């Protein structure tokens, strides 16, 4: 959904990997400029930690993440 929303603001025919890169860079710039207050930051970190404690309830596909990890860093 983020890529679809950002598409009008990105150069045409940009590969998906570069779209993701551009969004990550822009997001990092935004966070650096208007980062969350300390209470919000702690809350988000706790939520992230909770997702790792209970991966079955996390808002991402753990199997897809493992597959990507294995492709990016194959065990030899």
N, C-alpha and C positions, 0 to 999 in steps of 0.2 A: 504494500500500500504506500509506503514512504517513497519508493522509487516512482510509482505512478504519479504521486502528488508533486514530486520534484521535477519530473520530466520536462515540463514547460520552461523550467529555469536552468536547465542544463543544455550544453551543446548537443545538437542533433547527432544521432548515430553513435553516441558514446557507448563503448562496451559496458556491460553491466558492472564489471569489476571496477571500472573507473567511475561509474555513477555512484557506487557504494563508497568509494574513496572520497569523492567530492562531498558527499553527504556527511561522512565522518569528519572530514576536515572542517566543514562549515559548522557542524554541531559542536565540535571542540572549541571553535572560535566563539560561538555563542555562549557556551558554558563558561569559558574564561572571562567573557565580558559581563555576564549576568548570572554567575554561578549561584547555586542554592545557598540559603542560610545554613548555619551549622546544624540546626535541628532537622531540617529537611534532608540534608546530606546524610546524617546518621540514620534517619528513618529509611532512606533508600538503600543504604548499605546493609541494614538489618534485613530488609526485604530480599535483597540479593542473596545474603547468607542463608536465609530461610529457604529460598529456591534450591540452593545447593544441598541443604540438609534433607529436603524432600523433593528429589528430582522428578518424581512422578507427577507432582502438582505444579511444576515450573511452567512458565509461559513460553517454553520453547521445546523443540523436538530434540530430545537428548540423543537419539539414534542418529539423526542427521548431523548433529554436531560432532559425534564420534567419527562418523564417516568422513566428514570434511577434515578432521584432525588427522585421520589415518592417511588420507590422500596427500595432505600438505606435509606431514612429517612421517613418512613410512618407516616402520621398524625394519632395520636390516640385519 
